[in-house]
Amino acid sequence: MDLVIYVNEEFEDEKALYDLDEGKVLLQGDQYHDGIGSRIAGYLDALHDYGIYMDYTNKEWINKNHEHFKLLGFYSE
């Protein structure tokens, strides 16, 4: 499991937790509607508590040119 937190460069309240190994979006949303920051933190805490994922999770700021941008459903003007 290799996780990354993607942050939308154009709308920083929009984030996604993505599994690079599986090529899957685990969580996606924005802070206002979904409380995504807390949801991602809770998910990572649970993985850590159960010894499933102990690595540091990198944060990557992406824009509409990133290969996963559309997959994540991020907003772009």
GIKAGI-V117475 format. One record per helix or strand. SS is the DSSP state (A for helix, B for strand). FROM is the first residue (numbers start at 1). TO is the last residue. If there is no record, write none. Layout:
ss:SS from:FROM to:TO
ss:SS from:FROM to:TO
//
This chain:
ss:B from:3 to:8
ss:B from:14 to:19
ss:B from:24 to:30
ss:A from:31 to:34
ss:A from:36 to:49
ss:B from:58 to:62
ss:A from:69 to:72
//
